[in-house]
Amino acid sequence: MSKLFLVPTPIGNLEDITLRAIKVLKEADLILAEDTRNSGKLLKHFEINTPMQSHHMHNEHKTVENVVRQIQNGKTVALISDAGTPAISDPGFLLTRACVEAGVEVDCLPGATAFVPALVNSGLPNDKFVFEGFLPVKKGRQTRLEFLALESRTMILYESPHKLLKTLAQIKEFMGEDRQVSVSREISKLHEETVRGTAAEVLAHYEAKPPKGEIVLIVAGKKD
């Protein structure tokens, strides 16, 4: 039966892809990829020859209706992002919503996503947590940080290497220098590392050793 599959792809180590993901990608009629050049390497590695089409944040508003129509006409479509699970700080939400509204079946496969290993690795409470994704770049950033300073659950943030120092400094400013944080970098890749400590300690570490690669920042919630 035709449907939309959301297929997680490895965030680093290619061996993290599931057997089911490979099967779905091989059997689909069309693969929607965030970056066809990047995904092409993955598909080639696993000998997947399914036709591929670009689907990213700059064109998804224009392509969603057409994709839904193709599925309604009998095609099975698989959506992948550059790494991890689609729609988690990546394209995917708009298409999923459109399919749900149109009565098209959606099936999200379990698989790789960066924040789960970072959260578990952090040593911070993970029975309750909140996923914040990327903080606002400018407008609303301070307001959001002031709001999060009062959050009692463990917080998960995505951050780019060139903004990590600024974010750590702001956490130190708004949440206190003793607030516990954990930075996981390059998860499942060759230079993977996790640095844990207070906001002040982790900031000092990365001031001395500028960060590189993909980063997940875990922040302890406010204590009662």
Backbone as CSV, one residue per row, in Angstrom:
resi,resn,N_x,N_y,N_z,CA_x,CA_y,CA_z,C_x,C_y,C_z
1,MET,0.839,-1.194,0.000,0.000,0.000,0.000,0.875,1.246,0.000
2,SER,0.513,2.215,-0.818,1.306,3.438,-0.920,1.228,4.218,0.379
3,LYS,2.346,4.806,0.773,2.403,5.582,2.005,3.663,6.428,2.012
4,LEU,3.783,7.274,3.023,5.007,8.030,3.250,5.787,7.353,4.371
5,PHE,7.045,7.035,4.093,7.940,6.522,5.118,8.914,7.622,5.533
6,LEU,9.048,7.855,6.823,10.096,8.726,7.340,11.215,7.803,7.796
7,VAL,12.375,7.926,7.148,13.450,6.954,7.355,14.669,7.608,7.993
8,PRO,14.999,7.259,9.231,16.213,7.793,9.860,17.457,7.259,9.155
9,THR,18.452,8.120,9.034,19.738,7.720,8.449,20.844,7.988,9.475
10,PRO,21.991,7.326,9.330,23.065,7.458,10.321,23.503,8.901,10.532
11,ILE,23.828,9.237,11.787,24.337,10.575,12.088,25.859,10.599,11.990
12,GLY,26.449,9.459,11.746,27.906,9.366,11.618,28.296,8.023,11.049
13,ASN,28.355,7.032,11.921,28.751,5.685,11.536,27.670,5.053,10.657
14,LEU,28.032,4.665,9.437,27.059,4.112,8.498,26.451,2.797,8.991
15,GLU,27.139,2.119,9.890,26.624,0.849,10.403,25.408,1.035,11.309
16,ASP,25.085,2.281,11.642,23.933,2.544,12.499,22.608,2.503,11.745
17,ILE,22.638,2.359,10.424,21.382,2.249,9.686,20.755,0.887,9.980
18,THR,19.430,0.823,9.977,18.769,-0.444,10.267,18.515,-1.235,8.978
19,LEU,18.370,-2.549,9.125,18.071,-3.406,7.974,16.736,-3.007,7.356
20,ARG,15.786,-2.625,8.201,14.475,-2.220,7.688,14.579,-0.930,6.883
21,ALA,15.422,-0.002,7.340,15.591,1.253,6.597,16.131,0.978,5.197
22,ILE,17.111,0.099,5.100,17.683,-0.241,3.793,16.607,-0.856,2.902
23,LYS,15.806,-1.771,3.464,14.743,-2.438,2.702,13.728,-1.432,2.184
24,VAL,13.298,-0.503,3.045,12.308,0.498,2.640,12.865,1.399,1.543
25,LEU,14.106,1.823,1.695,14.711,2.711,0.699,14.870,2.014,-0.648
26,LYS,15.146,0.719,-0.620,15.292,-0.029,-1.880,13.947,-0.259,-2.561
27,GLU,12.893,-0.435,-1.765,11.589,-0.776,-2.331,10.716,0.430,-2.642
28,ALA,11.071,1.600,-2.141,10.271,2.806,-2.395,10.316,3.187,-3.872
29,ASP,9.293,3.893,-4.302,9.273,4.393,-5.682,10.092,5.673,-5.820
30,LEU,10.197,6.415,-4.728,10.902,7.692,-4.749,11.475,7.993,-3.374
31,ILE,12.698,8.539,-3.353,13.315,8.995,-2.108,13.425,10.508,-2.153
32,LEU,12.896,11.166,-1.137,13.057,12.610,-0.991,14.233,12.842,-0.057
33,ALA,15.212,13.617,-0.512,16.435,13.820,0.265,16.689,15.299,0.490
34,GLU,17.153,15.628,1.693,17.466,17.015,2.031,18.567,17.550,1.116
35,ASP,19.609,16.767,0.912,20.714,17.108,0.010,21.030,15.855,-0.803
36,THR,20.675,15.859,-2.072,20.832,14.662,-2.899,22.291,14.256,-3.060
37,ARG,23.202,15.216,-3.004,24.624,14.882,-3.127,25.110,14.134,-1.891
38,ASN,24.692,14.617,-0.734,25.076,13.969,0.514,24.439,12.582,0.624
39,SER,23.136,12.519,0.370,22.428,11.244,0.476,22.863,10.262,-0.604
40,GLY,23.323,10.777,-1.735,23.784,9.908,-2.810,24.915,8.998,-2.373
41,LYS,25.766,9.509,-1.491,26.889,8.707,-0.985,26.373,7.544,-0.142
42,LEU,25.360,7.826,0.686,24.766,6.788,1.526,24.095,5.722,0.666
43,LEU,23.317,6.152,-0.321,22.596,5.209,-1.174,23.569,4.358,-1.986
44,LYS,24.625,4.965,-2.452,25.625,4.219,-3.214,26.295,3.164,-2.339
45,HIS,26.593,3.516,-1.096,27.257,2.598,-0.174,26.415,1.336,0.045
46,PHE,25.097,1.504,0.120,24.220,0.361,0.366,23.565,-0.166,-0.916
47,GLU,24.065,0.278,-2.061,23.600,-0.192,-3.373,22.092,0.003,-3.534
48,ILE,21.648,1.207,-3.177,20.239,1.571,-3.314,20.096,2.445,-4.562
49,ASN,19.302,1.988,-5.507,19.199,2.665,-6.802,17.861,3.362,-7.022
50,THR,17.112,3.556,-5.979,15.808,4.217,-6.064,15.972,5.674,-6.527
51,PRO,15.105,6.141,-7.435,15.173,7.551,-7.865,15.089,8.498,-6.668
52,MET,15.832,9.603,-6.753,15.919,10.536,-5.636,15.557,11.940,-6.104
53,GLN,14.908,12.686,-5.220,14.478,14.055,-5.517,14.791,14.948,-4.327
54,SER,15.131,16.198,-4.594,15.481,17.139,-3.541,14.236,17.595,-2.773
55,HIS,14.352,17.611,-1.434,13.262,18.091,-0.578,13.888,18.719,0.651
56,HIS,13.943,20.043,0.686,14.620,20.733,1.789,13.815,21.955,2.220
57,MET,14.325,22.654,3.225,13.566,23.747,3.833,13.255,24.892,2.869
58,HIS,14.026,24.980,1.777,13.818,26.085,0.844,12.787,25.761,-0.239
59,ASN,12.472,24.475,-0.416,11.500,24.144,-1.464,10.319,23.312,-0.984
60,GLU,10.331,22.900,0.297,9.290,21.971,0.748,7.894,22.576,0.679
61,HIS,7.761,23.890,0.870,6.445,24.514,0.788,5.834,24.333,-0.612
62,LYS,6.706,24.303,-1.625,6.236,24.212,-3.004,6.014,22.773,-3.458
63,THR,6.693,21.814,-2.839,6.658,20.438,-3.327,5.695,19.527,-2.576
64,VAL,5.235,19.952,-1.401,4.415,19.086,-0.550,3.173,18.573,-1.270
65,GLU,2.398,19.454,-1.914,1.144,19.037,-2.555,1.402,17.998,-3.640
66,ASN,2.463,18.197,-4.406,2.793,17.257,-5.473,3.166,15.891,-4.920
67,VAL,3.923,15.880,-3.818,4.321,14.609,-3.214,3.097,13.876,-2.685
68,VAL,2.212,14.590,-2.006,0.989,13.971,-1.494,0.185,13.370,-2.641
69,ARG,0.107,14.082,-3.740,-0.644,13.606,-4.906,-0.024,12.327,-5.463
70,GLN,1.301,12.276,-5.503,1.984,11.081,-6.013,1.675,9.858,-5.135
71,ILE,1.650,10.070,-3.820,1.337,8.953,-2.921,-0.118,8.522,-3.104
72,GLN,-1.013,9.484,-3.246,-2.427,9.163,-3.456,-2.630,8.396,-4.767
73,ASN,-1.731,8.615,-5.718,-1.810,7.922,-7.015,-1.091,6.578,-7.007
74,GLY,-0.640,6.152,-5.813,-0.107,4.799,-5.717,1.379,4.660,-5.451
75,LYS,2.101,5.769,-5.352,3.541,5.675,-5.126,3.869,5.574,-3.635
76,THR,4.930,4.856,-3.341,5.468,4.809,-1.986,6.682,5.732,-1.942
77,VAL,6.661,6.689,-1.031,7.714,7.702,-0.946,8.436,7.583,0.390
78,ALA,9.768,7.639,0.344,10.585,7.626,1.559,11.274,8.979,1.711
79,LEU,11.177,9.565,2.884,11.816,10.853,3.158,13.016,10.649,4.073
80,ILE,14.164,11.180,3.684,15.359,11.128,4.518,15.937,12.536,4.648
81,SER,16.631,12.779,5.759,17.358,14.036,5.927,18.844,13.726,5.787
82,ASP,19.675,14.736,5.934,21.116,14.512,5.803,21.619,13.529,6.849
83,ALA,21.034,13.561,8.032,21.435,12.657,9.107,20.362,12.649,10.182
84,GLY,20.111,11.483,10.762,19.147,11.385,11.843,17.723,11.198,11.344
85,THR,16.773,11.503,12.202,15.357,11.291,11.913,14.737,12.536,11.286
86,PRO,14.084,12.403,10.137,13.443,13.554,9.501,12.473,14.253,10.450
87,ALA,12.349,15.561,10.285,11.423,16.422,11.042,11.951,16.814,12.413
88,ILE,13.057,16.212,12.874,13.667,16.641,14.130,14.729,17.683,13.782
89,SER,14.346,18.954,13.828,15.205,20.070,13.393,15.672,19.883,11.945
90,ASP,14.861,19.210,11.153,15.118,18.975,9.728,13.780,18.987,8.998
91,PRO,13.794,19.077,7.658,12.537,19.027,6.909,11.777,17.727,7.184
92,GLY,10.467,17.807,7.116,9.655,16.616,7.313,8.295,16.901,7.914
93,PHE,8.226,17.910,8.780,6.962,18.209,9.449,5.867,18.613,8.464
94,LEU,6.183,19.516,7.537,5.164,20.016,6.612,4.581,18.893,5.772
95,LEU,5.442,18.001,5.284,4.962,16.892,4.465,4.154,15.906,5.294
96,THR,4.624,15.622,6.497,3.890,14.709,7.373,2.505,15.252,7.676
97,ARG,2.438,16.533,8.018,1.137,17.155,8.321,0.209,17.101,7.116
98,ALA,0.756,17.393,5.941,-0.061,17.387,4.730,-0.602,15.983,4.438
99,CYS,0.235,14.971,4.664,-0.206,13.591,4.443,-1.302,13.204,5.433
100,VAL,-1.119,13.576,6.698,-2.125,13.270,7.717,-3.450,13.943,7.377
101,GLU,-3.396,15.195,6.970,-4.610,15.938,6.633,-5.311,15.360,5.404
102,ALA,-4.506,14.762,4.498,-5.070,14.195,3.275,-5.472,12.730,3.442
103,GLY,-5.277,12.187,4.648,-5.633,10.801,4.882,-4.633,9.810,4.337
104,VAL,-3.417,10.286,4.047,-2.347,9.412,3.550,-1.614,8.790,4.730
105,GLU,-1.354,7.502,4.656,-0.695,6.816,5.768,0.762,7.259,5.897
106,VAL,1.207,7.465,7.125,2.587,7.854,7.419,3.192,6.826,8.358
107,ASP,4.403,6.396,8.058,5.088,5.402,8.885,6.501,5.892,9.171
108,CYS,6.778,6.238,10.430,8.127,6.681,10.816,8.890,5.493,11.391
109,LEU,10.002,5.142,10.768,10.826,4.038,11.250,11.635,4.489,12.467
110,PRO,11.878,3.597,13.429,12.785,3.932,14.529,14.213,3.927,14.019
111,GLY,15.048,4.749,14.634,16.441,4.785,14.192,17.201,5.950,14.770
112,ALA,18.295,6.280,14.130,19.250,7.246,14.658,18.645,8.639,14.823
113,THR,18.971,9.259,15.958,18.723,10.676,16.190,19.745,11.141,17.219
114,ALA,20.273,12.333,17.049,21.437,12.745,17.842,21.141,12.965,19.316
115,PHE,19.936,13.444,19.651,19.741,13.885,21.034,19.611,12.743,22.035
116,VAL,19.192,11.552,21.590,19.014,10.448,22.539,20.346,9.985,23.141
117,PRO,21.355,9.642,22.328,22.634,9.255,22.940,23.273,10.377,23.749
118,ALA,23.103,11.626,23.305,23.671,12.755,24.050,23.012,12.884,25.422
119,LEU,21.700,12.717,25.468,20.969,12.803,26.732,21.382,11.679,27.682
120,VAL,21.406,10.461,27.170,21.746,9.318,28.010,23.195,9.398,28.488
121,ASN,24.081,9.869,27.603,25.510,10.011,27.907,25.801,11.094,28.937
122,SER,24.902,12.043,29.074,25.182,13.238,29.873,25.323,12.948,31.364
123,GLY,24.648,11.917,31.823,24.637,11.655,33.254,23.644,12.530,33.996
124,LEU,22.893,13.340,33.265,21.866,14.197,33.856,20.521,13.459,33.824
125,PRO,19.585,13.833,34.692,18.301,13.119,34.745,17.628,13.052,33.372
126,ASN,17.184,11.856,32.995,16.518,11.725,31.703,15.138,11.086,31.803
127,ASP,14.587,11.068,33.033,13.226,10.562,33.175,12.208,11.569,32.654
128,LYS,12.577,12.855,32.733,11.767,13.919,32.159,12.710,14.914,31.483
129,PHE,12.394,15.278,30.257,13.257,16.223,29.543,12.444,17.001,28.521
130,VAL,13.028,18.096,28.049,12.375,18.918,27.039,13.360,19.165,25.901
131,PHE,12.895,18.960,24.673,13.732,19.174,23.492,13.481,20.571,22.944
132,GLU,14.518,21.414,22.948,14.383,22.800,22.487,14.895,23.003,21.074
133,GLY,15.704,22.079,20.563,16.285,22.278,19.243,17.240,23.459,19.251
134,PHE,17.217,24.258,18.191,18.082,25.430,18.106,17.424,26.634,18.775
135,LEU,18.180,27.368,19.560,17.687,28.612,20.152,17.501,29.660,19.060
136,PRO,16.632,30.647,19.274,16.524,31.751,18.312,17.893,32.409,18.117
137,VAL,18.187,32.783,16.897,19.500,33.378,16.609,19.617,34.768,17.225
138,LYS,18.605,35.595,17.024,18.653,36.973,17.552,17.370,37.300,18.308
139,LYS,16.307,37.598,17.570,15.051,38.013,18.180,14.478,36.906,19.062
140,GLY,14.226,37.245,20.309,13.620,36.299,21.230,14.587,35.380,21.943
141,ARG,15.874,35.498,21.643,16.856,34.600,22.247,16.962,34.808,23.772
142,GLN,17.123,36.061,24.189,17.259,36.351,25.610,15.989,35.960,26.370
143,THR,14.850,36.261,25.778,13.577,35.906,26.408,13.463,34.403,26.588
144,ARG,13.911,33.655,25.580,13.833,32.198,25.662,14.766,31.660,26.738
145,LEU,15.953,32.223,26.833,16.909,31.784,27.843,16.404,32.090,29.256
146,GLU,15.784,33.240,29.421,15.215,33.596,30.725,14.094,32.619,31.104
147,PHE,13.326,32.210,30.111,12.251,31.242,30.350,12.838,29.873,30.711
148,LEU,13.849,29.444,29.969,14.451,28.134,30.204,15.195,28.075,31.536
149,ALA,15.648,29.210,32.031,16.352,29.237,33.317,15.471,28.723,34.446
150,LEU,14.160,28.775,34.254,13.211,28.329,35.280,12.722,26.902,35.038
151,GLU,13.139,26.299,33.921,12.703,24.950,33.562,13.314,23.917,34.503
152,SER,12.481,23.023,35.057,12.986,22.030,36.013,13.416,20.726,35.345
153,ARG,12.993,20.528,34.095,13.380,19.314,33.387,14.727,19.494,32.677
154,THR,15.401,18.415,32.399,16.641,18.468,31.626,16.325,18.997,30.229
155,MET,17.161,19.880,29.722,16.931,20.528,28.429,17.923,20.055,27.376
156,ILE,17.422,19.867,26.157,18.246,19.422,25.032,18.277,20.534,23.986
157,LEU,19.482,20.958,23.618,19.661,22.001,22.611,20.576,21.494,21.510
158,TYR,20.303,21.911,20.290,21.240,21.712,19.189,22.001,23.020,19.012
159,GLU,23.280,22.936,18.696,24.065,24.154,18.508,25.157,23.933,17.470
160,SER,25.486,24.998,16.768,26.582,24.943,15.796,27.888,25.248,16.512
161,PRO,29.013,24.788,15.994,30.301,24.992,16.669,30.638,26.467,16.905
162,HIS,30.328,27.319,15.918,30.724,28.721,16.051,29.820,29.517,16.995
163,LYS,28.714,28.903,17.463,27.831,29.592,18.407,27.861,28.956,19.798
164,LEU,28.603,27.854,19.944,28.590,27.144,21.216,29.113,27.997,22.362
165,LEU,30.206,28.720,22.153,30.775,29.545,23.220,29.785,30.615,23.688
166,LYS,29.111,31.224,22.724,28.114,32.249,23.065,26.980,31.642,23.892
167,THR,26.526,30.466,23.473,25.423,29.822,24.180,25.828,29.409,25.584
168,LEU,27.018,28.835,25.732,27.500,28.454,27.065,27.655,29.679,27.967
169,ALA,28.164,30.777,27.394,28.316,32.013,28.170,26.953,32.535,28.621
170,GLN,25.950,32.413,27.758,24.612,32.881,28.119,23.949,31.962,29.141
171,ILE,24.208,30.679,29.056,23.695,29.760,30.081,24.319,30.104,31.432
172,LYS,25.603,30.379,31.411,26.299,30.802,32.630,25.688,32.084,33.183
173,GLU,25.358,33.014,32.291,24.797,34.304,32.708,23.375,34.169,33.240
174,PHE,22.520,33.440,32.521,21.098,33.392,32.868,20.741,32.272,33.845
175,MET,21.558,31.216,33.877,21.226,30.068,34.719,22.225,29.836,35.846
176,GLY,23.323,30.585,35.823,24.329,30.449,36.867,25.526,29.624,36.422
177,GLU,26.701,30.002,36.898,27.919,29.329,36.455,28.011,27.889,36.950
178,ASP,27.221,27.535,37.945,27.259,26.181,38.496,26.234,25.242,37.855
179,ARG,25.461,25.746,36.905,24.470,24.888,36.245,25.205,23.777,35.494
180,GLN,24.807,22.538,35.711,25.458,21.395,35.077,25.069,21.296,33.600
181,VAL,26.078,21.075,32.756,25.835,20.908,31.326,26.685,19.755,30.793
182,SER,26.304,19.286,29.620,27.067,18.241,28.946,27.041,18.533,27.452
183,VAL,28.208,18.521,26.837,28.306,18.765,25.398,28.784,17.495,24.715
184,SER,27.940,16.949,23.842,28.324,15.786,23.040,28.584,16.250,21.618
185,ARG,29.728,15.845,21.108,30.179,16.337,19.804,30.540,15.159,18.899
186,GLU,30.162,15.268,17.625,30.522,14.255,16.628,30.084,12.848,17.055
187,ILE,28.844,12.726,17.487,28.318,11.446,17.977,28.436,10.356,16.914
188,SER,28.997,9.231,17.305,29.208,8.019,16.500,30.304,8.173,15.441
189,LYS,30.984,9.326,15.437,32.058,9.543,14.469,33.422,9.311,15.110
190,LEU,34.469,9.440,14.322,35.828,9.117,14.755,36.262,9.946,15.957
191,HIS,35.927,11.237,15.964,36.380,12.129,17.033,35.267,12.447,18.038
192,GLU,34.411,11.492,18.289,33.318,11.683,19.239,33.851,11.975,20.637
193,GLU,33.187,12.926,21.313,33.559,13.211,22.692,32.375,13.805,23.433
194,THR,32.370,13.633,24.753,31.383,14.265,25.614,32.131,14.964,26.743
195,VAL,31.853,16.247,26.911,32.477,17.045,27.964,31.396,17.450,28.955
196,ARG,31.576,17.089,30.212,30.584,17.350,31.252,31.161,18.254,32.329
197,GLY,30.305,19.029,32.989,30.752,19.886,34.083,29.804,21.035,34.286
198,THR,30.229,22.031,35.021,29.403,23.229,35.181,29.488,24.060,33.910
199,ALA,28.572,24.998,33.778,28.598,25.883,32.606,29.936,26.604,32.511
200,ALA,30.467,27.034,33.656,31.754,27.737,33.675,32.893,26.815,33.245
201,GLU,32.894,25.586,33.721,33.961,24.643,33.390,33.947,24.254,31.919
202,VAL,32.776,23.965,31.400,32.675,23.545,30.002,32.974,24.717,29.066
203,LEU,32.558,25.921,29.455,32.894,27.108,28.672,34.408,27.294,28.613
204,ALA,35.080,27.159,29.743,36.542,27.303,29.791,37.217,26.255,28.925
205,HIS,36.680,25.048,28.937,37.254,23.962,28.122,37.230,24.332,26.639
206,TYR,36.077,24.815,26.180,35.954,25.104,24.748,36.550,26.454,24.358
207,GLU,36.784,27.323,25.317,37.550,28.538,25.022,39.000,28.168,24.733
208,ALA,39.503,27.144,25.423,40.876,26.690,25.212,40.988,25.756,24.011
209,LYS,39.881,25.085,23.694,39.877,24.104,22.606,38.616,24.320,21.774
210,PRO,38.687,25.210,20.774,37.505,25.546,19.972,36.817,24.298,19.415
211,PRO,35.492,24.231,19.541,34.755,23.038,19.125,34.601,22.923,17.612
212,LYS,34.464,21.699,17.152,34.207,21.415,15.744,33.114,20.359,15.657
213,GLY,32.445,20.297,14.525,31.496,19.227,14.268,30.093,19.480,14.791
214,GLU,29.263,18.440,14.689,27.876,18.505,15.125,27.804,18.436,16.652
215,ILE,26.952,19.272,17.248,26.943,19.404,18.717,25.530,19.293,19.291
216,VAL,25.420,18.531,20.385,24.192,18.488,21.187,24.559,18.947,22.587
217,LEU,23.823,19.932,23.095,24.082,20.499,24.404,22.954,20.102,25.366
218,ILE,23.321,19.456,26.447,22.341,19.050,27.463,22.534,19.941,28.694
219,VAL,21.436,20.488,29.185,21.478,21.417,30.314,20.581,20.909,31.443
220,ALA,21.127,20.842,32.654,20.335,20.395,33.792,19.208,21.369,34.078
221,GLY,18.092,20.843,34.545,16.985,21.698,34.930,17.266,22.390,36.250
222,LYS,16.465,23.412,36.528,16.622,24.156,37.779,16.194,23.279,38.943
223,LYS,17.008,23.281,39.988,16.675,22.502,41.175,15.620,23.213,42.005
224,ASP,14.753,22.436,42.630,13.697,23.025,43.458,14.272,23.711,44.684
